[in-house]
């Protein structure tokens, strides 16, 4: 039961980290379509946020797999 609680806690933490990363990317404000520099900056922030979300979720998946496979248990 402890492994499942640790796995669940890790997934909840990862979800919050992912939400925070998406908020950072989306909180970039509205870019003026006439100003290419603003569009490029907004695009860069969104791309960085997506990379952060991917890394967070991949890390959480690895952590949860390790927790669930730990202590001699077989993978689900």
Residue, then its C-alpha position, 0 to 999 in steps of 0.5 A: x500500500x505504501x508504494x501505491x501512495x508514493x506513486x499517487x503522490x508523485x503523480x499528483x506532484x507531477x500534475x501540479x508541476x505540469x500545470x505550473x509549466x503550462x501556466x508560465x507558457x500561457x501567461x505570456x500575454x497577448x502578442x500584437x500580430x503586427x510585431x514579429x518579435x513579440x510572436x517569436x518570443x511568445x512562441x519560444x515561451x510556449x515551446x519551453x513550457x511544452x518541453x518542461x511539461x514533457x520532462x515533468x511527465x516523463x520524470x514522473x512516469x519513470x519515478x512511478x514505474x520505479x516505485x511500483x516495480x520496487x520492493x520485488x514487485x512485478x510491473x503492472 
